[in-house]
Each structure stands twice: as structure tokens, then as C-alpha cells.
């Protein structure tokens, strides 16, 4: 099961470093909960004629999240970010509103509001056969047509018919600009719009040169994919906290961070700052997926990487040996393999063997025995740094032991491709 967790700021994260990350993370960052109050969308009318408009309103839900609007019947109607409904073609128009996540609340979407869109009607011309009140006849689709071809980047093309020229106005929070396009032939043409602003909702309005008609489309352009992911060293105060950082690329409202921990559980976080804290005391491999979220809940392409944390593990052990033989006992050989498996790469291992200086050939046997022990460690884990030493006995007991001591590298975090 995937949980979603909200991070408010880097400062709040750093203040909560006293405990582990993986299994206990939800208890320290706060698991988002469902909004208990229903979200409601309403409109002052139930029926619209093609070309008419109505203002939808939103209410209800929990928290302080903003409302956004959407339609599932784009051929019949459109709805702006502010809830402005425009009837496009006859049929049923279904719209919804969503209250965004805030605090510890998840987002919540309302039930659909359905309006009926009818075709416009005009009186029958004078001289009609009927002597009664003028009959009404349906008017067909407007003589113009516009088709948007949206790209996945910062550009869009469109085709139109029914006008010799069209005006295009592009608006976002950063301002507005206009361009004019001329038909190639037969009052039809193709226009290309570039420079759409990443992270923002770009409102594109195409109208004829005489201002008789217009059609609007809102495009939520995703933020640019983040780059430059790096990590600080473990802090001196705790020796286990790392801060991941990356470079902001364009406007965004949140960063969404999906983290799969060593236990296989995936947690989702949101933060407005371009950093995130990993404060797990345990070693392990974490898979990260970071996306930038812009207006209209648009998401950038994800960047994925692995963060592998190693902790210092030091072992001190005495293994049984036969001082009269240059070979390792089966027990010692198995214990050496077990020790090597547990150690982190680049750990320095010192193997010490003792000999009785009063016995001829004992030193040579000890040298061969210690070399065999070192080889066993290296074969089991080649990244270990193994040192050996042969010393004179310090006690009778020392002759029957192989002494192992280790010096592990400091805690380390390595970033690699996932």
C-alpha cells in the first residue's frame, strides 16, 4: 500500500531527525487523511444554449486547499480554472471540482454536476406555411472549426477553418502575448504556438479577425524535469542524517517525492523546497523518484535514482586454530566467510596469528595460516582491505586462536542510477 505524506519545509524536516526513516516515517511526518466533508459544485442554471456561459461555484471539503475545475465532456463544454463554463455543442455537460490537498488532508473531488446543452434556435423566416406563431428551427454547428494538437513540451499547434485569419492570445500568470495567423487557402490554415511557460496554466484563445467568434483552451504545461541531484555528508551532530538537493528548473507548486525503502514499502512526500532529508539510522538502498508539480496538477518527467547508505560495522573476534598446522579449521574458515559477508566495502581487517618461538618451524606455519585466512576474507568479499601480522605468543591460549579486528569506513551515502 502506498501512503502519501506532506512535508511542509526543510526546516521542519531537520527538526525531526531524532528517529529512523523507513518504518516509522509516517509517525513523524504525518499521514494524510481523507477530507470528511463532501466537496460540492453548483451552477445557477441547469440548461445552456451553445455559446452561452455560466459561473460554477465550489464549496465544502476540509482544509485550506484551493478548488480546481474539470470536465469529462469536452466536446459539449469547457470549464476554466476559475469555474467559467462555456457551452460548445448540444448534449450533456458534466463538470466537477476538486479541493486540493492541504495540511494533513488529501485532495477530494466532488460528484459530477450535469447541465444540458441545447442547440441555438431562430424563428422560421416570414412566409412560412404556418399561419400560427413562427416555427423554430435548429441551427447547425458554427461555420468555423478549431483543432488543437498539444505537444508534451512547451509548444502546441492548431488548425482552423472558416476564417481568412485568426488572432491567438496566450495568457499565463507571467503575462500575455498575441499573434496573428493568415489562412493559406480556402479560409483554413495551421498555426504553431511556442514558448508556453513550464509549470503554469497557459490559456490559449483563438478568435477570428473580426471578433465574431473565439475558442479557448487551457494547457497545463508540466514543469521541466529536475537535474543536479546531490547529497550532503552526514551531519556531525547525528552522523546519520543526509540532505538530498537538486536544482529548480521552472515554476512549480510542489515537489513530489516517492521513496521505496529497504523494506519495499513506498511512501510519497510533498515539499516546496528543492531539498529532502534522509535520516534513517539503518543501512540500506532507497529508490527515489522525484517529480515537479505545477499548476493544474501537471507533473514533470520523473528523475529516478538510488541512494545507498552504508553504516560502519566493526567486529572483534577470536577464531579457533591448530598451531601445529598451516591449515584453517573448518570452523574458522566458515566464521571468516561469515565475518566478511557482514562487513561493508573498504573495511580494513587485521588478521593476527601467534606462534611459539621455541618450536622450530612454528613461525613459518603461522605465516602460511595467516595468509590462508586473509585469502578466505578477500575471496568472500574482494572490496575488503586485509592486513596480516604474525607475532610471538603472549599466552598459551593465544597459540590456538586467530585474532580478527576491523576498522570500518565512516557512514556513507552513494547516489547511483536506479
C-alpha positions as CSV (number, residue, x, y, z in Angstrom):
1,X,0.0,0.0,0.0
2,X,1.3,3.5,-0.9
3,X,0.9,6.2,1.7
4,X,1.1,10.0,0.9
5,X,2.9,12.2,3.4
6,X,3.3,16.0,3.3
7,X,6.5,17.8,4.2
8,X,6.0,21.5,5.0
9,X,9.5,22.8,4.8
10,X,13.2,21.8,5.0
11,X,13.3,23.5,8.4
12,X,10.5,21.3,9.8
13,X,12.3,18.2,8.4
14,X,15.6,18.9,10.1
15,X,13.8,19.5,13.4
16,X,12.6,15.9,13.3
17,X,15.9,13.9,12.9
18,X,15.9,12.0,16.1
19,X,14.5,8.8,14.8
20,X,14.6,6.4,11.9
21,X,13.2,6.9,8.4
22,X,11.6,3.8,7.0
23,X,9.0,2.0,9.1
24,X,8.5,4.9,11.5
25,X,8.4,7.7,8.9
26,X,4.7,8.2,8.9
27,X,4.6,8.8,12.6
28,X,7.0,11.8,12.3
29,X,5.8,13.4,9.1
30,X,2.0,12.9,9.4
31,X,0.0,10.6,7.2
32,X,-2.5,12.4,5.0
33,X,-6.2,11.7,5.7
34,X,-9.3,11.9,3.6
35,X,-11.4,15.0,3.7
36,X,-14.6,14.1,5.6
37,X,-16.9,16.9,4.4
38,X,-18.1,16.4,0.8
39,X,-16.9,18.8,-1.9
40,X,-19.8,20.4,-3.8
41,X,-20.1,22.0,-7.2
42,X,-23.1,24.1,-8.2
43,X,-24.3,26.4,-11.0
44,X,-27.1,28.9,-11.3
45,X,-28.7,27.1,-14.3
46,X,-29.3,23.5,-15.4
47,X,-29.5,24.2,-19.2
48,X,-27.3,26.2,-21.5
49,X,-27.6,27.0,-25.2
50,X,-24.5,26.6,-27.4
51,X,-22.4,29.7,-26.9
52,X,-23.8,30.6,-23.5
53,X,-21.8,30.7,-20.3
54,X,-22.3,30.1,-16.6
55,X,-20.2,30.5,-13.5
56,X,-19.8,27.4,-11.4
57,X,-19.1,27.7,-7.7
58,X,-17.3,25.3,-5.3
59,X,-17.8,24.7,-1.6
60,X,-17.2,22.1,1.1
61,X,-14.3,19.8,1.9
62,X,-11.7,20.2,4.6
63,X,-8.5,22.2,5.0
64,X,-7.3,25.3,3.1
65,X,-6.7,23.7,-0.3
66,X,-7.8,25.7,-3.4
67,X,-10.6,24.5,-5.7
68,X,-9.9,23.5,-9.3
69,X,-12.5,22.5,-12.0
70,X,-12.6,19.9,-14.8
71,X,-15.0,18.5,-17.3
72,X,-15.3,14.9,-18.6
73,X,-17.4,16.0,-21.6
74,X,-15.0,18.4,-23.5
75,X,-16.9,18.1,-26.8
76,X,-20.0,19.6,-25.1
77,X,-18.5,22.2,-22.8
78,X,-15.3,23.7,-21.4
79,X,-14.6,25.0,-17.9
80,X,-11.9,27.4,-16.9
81,X,-9.7,27.3,-13.9
82,X,-12.0,29.8,-12.3
83,X,-15.1,27.7,-12.9
84,X,-16.4,29.5,-16.0
85,X,-18.5,27.1,-18.1
86,X,-18.8,27.6,-21.9
87,X,-21.4,25.5,-23.9
88,X,-19.8,24.2,-27.1
89,X,-22.2,21.6,-28.6
90,X,-25.5,20.0,-27.8
91,X,-25.5,17.2,-25.3
92,X,-24.8,16.6,-21.6
93,X,-22.1,18.7,-19.9
94,X,-20.5,17.1,-16.8
95,X,-18.2,19.2,-14.6
96,X,-16.5,18.5,-11.2
97,X,-14.5,20.4,-8.7
98,X,-11.5,19.2,-6.6
99,X,-10.3,20.7,-3.3
100,X,-6.5,20.3,-3.3
101,X,-4.6,18.6,-0.5
102,X,-3.5,20.8,2.4
103,X,-2.1,20.3,5.8
104,X,-2.8,16.6,6.6
105,X,-5.8,16.3,4.2
106,X,-5.7,14.5,0.8
107,X,-7.4,16.1,-2.1
108,X,-11.1,15.3,-2.7
109,X,-13.3,15.6,-5.8
110,X,-17.0,16.4,-5.9
111,X,-19.7,14.4,-7.6
112,X,-20.4,15.4,-11.2
113,X,-22.8,18.3,-12.0
114,X,-24.6,17.7,-15.3
115,X,-26.0,20.5,-17.4
116,X,-28.0,20.1,-20.6
117,X,-26.6,21.9,-23.7
118,X,-29.1,22.6,-26.5
119,X,-28.5,23.9,-30.0
120,X,-29.5,27.6,-30.6
121,X,-32.8,28.2,-32.4
122,X,-34.1,31.0,-34.6
123,X,-37.6,32.0,-35.8
124,X,-38.7,30.5,-39.1
125,X,-38.4,33.1,-41.9
126,X,-41.6,35.1,-42.8
127,X,-43.8,33.5,-45.4
128,X,-43.5,30.1,-43.8
129,X,-46.5,27.8,-44.5
130,X,-47.7,28.0,-40.9
131,X,-50.1,30.8,-40.1
132,X,-49.5,30.5,-36.4
133,X,-46.6,31.7,-34.3
134,X,-43.2,31.4,-36.2
135,X,-41.8,27.9,-36.0
136,X,-38.3,27.4,-34.5
137,X,-35.6,25.6,-36.5
138,X,-32.2,24.3,-35.1
139,X,-29.1,26.0,-36.3
140,X,-26.2,23.7,-37.2
141,X,-22.6,23.9,-35.9
142,X,-20.8,27.2,-36.4
143,X,-19.0,27.7,-39.7
144,X,-15.6,27.7,-38.0
145,X,-13.7,24.8,-36.6
146,X,-10.5,24.7,-34.4
147,X,-8.5,21.6,-33.6
148,X,-5.6,21.8,-31.0
149,X,-2.7,19.4,-31.3
150,X,-1.0,19.6,-27.9
151,X,2.6,18.5,-27.5
152,X,4.3,17.2,-24.4
153,X,6.7,20.1,-24.3
154,X,6.3,23.9,-24.4
155,X,4.6,24.2,-27.8
156,X,1.3,23.5,-29.5
157,X,-0.1,23.6,-33.0
158,X,-3.7,24.1,-34.1
159,X,-5.7,24.0,-37.3
160,X,-8.7,26.2,-38.2
161,X,-11.2,26.7,-40.9
162,X,-13.9,29.3,-41.6
163,X,-11.8,32.4,-41.4
164,X,-9.2,34.1,-43.5
165,X,-7.1,35.0,-40.5
166,X,-7.1,34.3,-36.8
167,X,-5.7,36.0,-33.7
168,X,-4.1,33.9,-30.9
169,X,-3.7,35.2,-27.4
170,X,-1.6,33.3,-24.9
171,X,-2.0,34.2,-21.2
172,X,-0.4,32.9,-18.0
173,X,0.5,34.3,-14.6
174,X,3.6,35.9,-16.2
175,X,1.6,38.0,-18.7
176,X,0.0,37.8,-22.2
177,X,1.1,37.9,-25.8
178,X,-0.8,37.9,-29.2
179,X,0.0,36.6,-32.7
180,X,-1.9,36.7,-36.0
181,X,-2.1,33.9,-38.5
182,X,-3.2,34.1,-42.1
183,X,-5.0,31.3,-43.9
184,X,-3.1,29.6,-46.7
185,X,-6.2,29.0,-48.8
186,X,-10.0,28.4,-48.5
187,X,-10.2,30.2,-45.1
188,X,-8.2,27.4,-43.4
189,X,-4.7,27.2,-42.0
190,X,-2.3,25.9,-39.4
191,X,-0.8,27.8,-36.5
192,X,2.1,27.0,-34.3
193,X,2.4,28.3,-30.7
194,X,5.7,28.0,-28.9
195,X,7.1,29.5,-25.7
196,X,4.4,28.0,-23.4
197,X,5.6,28.6,-19.9
198,X,6.6,25.4,-18.0
199,X,4.8,24.9,-14.7
200,X,2.0,27.3,-15.5
201,X,-1.5,27.0,-16.9
202,X,-1.4,28.6,-20.3
203,X,-4.7,29.9,-21.6
204,X,-4.9,30.0,-25.4
205,X,-7.7,31.9,-27.1
206,X,-8.1,31.7,-30.9
207,X,-10.5,34.2,-32.5
208,X,-11.4,35.3,-36.0
209,X,-10.1,38.6,-37.3
210,X,-13.5,40.3,-36.9
211,X,-14.1,39.3,-33.3
212,X,-17.2,37.3,-34.2
213,X,-16.2,34.1,-32.5
214,X,-13.5,32.7,-30.2
215,X,-12.4,29.4,-28.7
216,X,-10.3,28.9,-25.6
217,X,-8.2,26.0,-24.4
218,X,-6.2,25.9,-21.2
219,X,-3.0,23.9,-21.2
220,X,-1.2,22.9,-18.0
221,X,2.4,22.8,-19.2
222,X,4.4,20.4,-17.0
223,X,7.5,21.8,-15.1
224,X,10.9,20.9,-16.5
225,X,12.5,17.7,-15.3
226,X,14.8,18.3,-12.3
227,X,18.5,17.9,-12.6
228,X,21.6,18.1,-10.5
229,X,20.7,15.8,-7.6
230,X,23.4,15.7,-4.9
231,X,23.7,14.9,-1.2
232,X,25.5,16.4,1.7
233,X,27.7,14.5,4.1
234,X,26.3,13.1,7.3
235,X,25.9,15.8,9.8
236,X,28.4,16.0,12.6
237,X,25.7,16.2,15.2
238,X,23.9,12.9,14.4
239,X,26.3,11.1,12.0
240,X,23.3,9.6,10.1
241,X,21.4,12.5,8.5
242,X,21.8,13.3,4.8
243,X,20.1,16.1,2.8
244,X,19.4,15.4,-0.9
245,X,19.4,18.6,-3.0
246,X,18.5,19.4,-6.7
247,X,18.3,22.4,-9.0
248,X,14.9,24.0,-9.5
249,X,14.1,24.1,-13.3
250,X,10.9,26.1,-13.7
251,X,7.9,27.3,-11.8
252,X,6.2,24.7,-9.6
253,X,3.9,24.4,-6.7
254,X,5.4,21.3,-5.1
255,X,8.0,18.6,-5.5
256,X,6.5,15.1,-5.2
257,X,9.0,12.5,-3.8
258,X,8.3,8.8,-3.9
259,X,10.6,6.7,-1.8
260,X,10.9,2.9,-1.7
261,X,12.8,1.9,1.4
262,X,14.9,-1.3,2.1
263,X,11.7,-2.9,3.4
264,X,10.0,-2.5,-0.1
265,X,7.4,0.0,1.2
266,X,6.8,3.1,-0.9
267,X,6.0,6.4,0.7
268,X,5.1,9.7,-1.0
269,X,6.1,13.1,0.2
270,X,5.5,16.7,-0.9
271,X,7.8,19.6,-0.3
272,X,8.1,23.2,-1.7
273,X,11.8,23.4,-1.2
274,X,14.4,21.8,-3.5
275,X,15.8,19.5,-0.8
276,X,14.8,16.5,1.2
277,X,16.2,14.8,4.3
278,X,17.0,11.2,4.6
279,X,17.6,10.4,8.3
280,X,17.4,6.6,8.5
281,X,19.8,5.1,11.0
282,X,19.9,1.8,9.3
283,X,21.9,1.0,6.2
284,X,20.1,0.1,3.0
285,X,19.2,1.0,-0.5
286,X,16.5,3.6,-1.1
287,X,14.9,4.1,-4.6
288,X,13.9,7.7,-5.2
289,X,11.5,9.2,-7.8
290,X,11.2,13.0,-7.8
291,X,8.7,15.0,-9.9
292,X,7.9,18.7,-10.0
293,X,4.2,19.5,-9.8
294,X,2.9,22.7,-11.5
295,X,-0.4,24.4,-11.9
296,X,-3.3,22.2,-12.8
297,X,-1.5,19.3,-11.1
298,X,0.8,18.8,-14.1
299,X,3.8,16.7,-13.4
300,X,7.3,16.8,-14.9
301,X,9.1,13.8,-16.2
302,X,10.4,11.9,-13.1
303,X,14.1,11.6,-12.2
304,X,14.9,8.3,-10.6
305,X,18.0,7.3,-8.7
306,X,19.1,5.0,-5.8
307,X,20.6,6.2,-2.5
308,X,22.6,3.5,-0.9
309,X,23.6,4.1,2.8
310,X,26.3,2.1,4.5
311,X,26.9,2.1,8.2
312,X,30.2,1.3,10.0
313,X,30.2,-2.3,11.3
314,X,33.2,-3.3,13.3
315,X,33.9,-6.9,14.6
316,X,36.4,-8.2,17.0
317,X,36.7,-12.0,17.2
318,X,39.0,-14.9,18.1
319,X,38.7,-18.0,15.9
320,X,40.0,-21.5,16.8
321,X,43.1,-22.8,15.1
322,X,45.6,-25.6,15.3
323,X,49.1,-24.1,16.0
324,X,50.7,-27.3,14.7
325,X,49.1,-27.0,11.2
326,X,49.3,-24.3,8.5
327,X,45.7,-25.0,7.5
328,X,42.5,-23.4,8.8
329,X,40.0,-25.5,10.7
330,X,36.5,-25.8,9.1
331,X,35.0,-23.8,11.9
332,X,37.5,-20.9,11.4
333,X,37.0,-20.9,7.6
334,X,33.2,-20.7,7.9
335,X,33.5,-17.9,10.6
336,X,35.8,-15.9,8.4
337,X,33.4,-16.1,5.5
338,X,30.5,-15.0,7.8
339,X,32.5,-12.0,9.0
340,X,33.5,-10.9,5.5
341,X,29.9,-11.1,4.4
342,X,28.7,-8.8,7.2
343,X,31.4,-6.1,6.7
344,X,30.9,-3.1,4.5
345,X,33.2,-2.4,1.5
346,X,36.6,-0.8,2.2
347,X,36.6,-2.1,5.8
348,X,40.2,-2.6,7.0
349,X,40.6,-6.1,8.5
350,X,43.6,-7.1,10.5
351,X,44.3,-10.8,11.0
352,X,46.8,-11.8,13.7
353,X,48.3,-15.3,14.2
354,X,50.6,-16.2,17.1
355,X,53.4,-18.8,17.2
356,X,55.7,-20.4,19.8
357,X,59.2,-19.1,19.2
358,X,60.7,-22.1,21.0
359,X,59.3,-24.5,18.4
360,X,61.2,-24.9,15.1
361,X,59.1,-24.1,12.1
362,X,56.2,-22.7,14.1
363,X,56.6,-19.2,12.6
364,X,56.5,-20.5,9.1
365,X,53.3,-22.5,9.8
366,X,51.8,-19.3,11.3
367,X,52.7,-17.3,8.2
368,X,51.1,-19.8,5.9
369,X,48.0,-20.0,8.2
370,X,47.5,-16.2,8.3
371,X,47.9,-16.0,4.5
372,X,45.1,-18.6,4.1
373,X,42.9,-16.6,6.5
374,X,43.5,-13.4,4.5
375,X,42.7,-15.1,1.2
376,X,39.4,-16.5,2.6
377,X,38.3,-13.0,3.5
378,X,39.3,-11.5,0.1
379,X,37.6,-14.3,-1.9
380,X,34.4,-13.8,0.1
381,X,34.4,-10.0,-0.3
382,X,37.1,-8.5,-2.6
383,X,36.4,-4.9,-1.5
384,X,37.9,-5.5,1.9
385,X,41.3,-4.2,2.8
386,X,43.1,-7.1,4.6
387,X,46.3,-6.8,6.6
388,X,48.1,-9.7,8.3
389,X,50.6,-10.0,11.1
390,X,52.4,-12.9,12.8
391,X,53.5,-12.4,16.4
392,X,55.1,-14.3,19.2
393,X,52.8,-15.9,21.7
394,X,51.5,-13.7,24.5
395,X,49.9,-16.7,26.3
396,X,49.4,-20.4,25.8
397,X,45.8,-19.7,24.8
398,X,46.9,-17.2,22.1
399,X,48.6,-20.1,20.2
400,X,45.2,-21.7,19.4
401,X,43.5,-18.5,18.2
402,X,43.3,-16.3,15.1
403,X,42.5,-12.8,16.2
404,X,40.3,-10.6,13.9
405,X,39.9,-6.8,14.3
406,X,38.2,-4.4,11.9
407,X,38.1,-0.7,11.2
408,X,35.1,0.2,9.0
409,X,34.9,3.4,6.9
410,X,32.6,6.2,8.2
411,X,28.8,6.2,7.3
412,X,28.5,6.9,3.6
413,X,25.7,7.6,1.1
414,X,26.2,6.8,-2.6
415,X,23.9,8.0,-5.4
416,X,23.5,5.8,-8.5
417,X,21.0,5.3,-11.3
418,X,18.0,3.3,-10.1
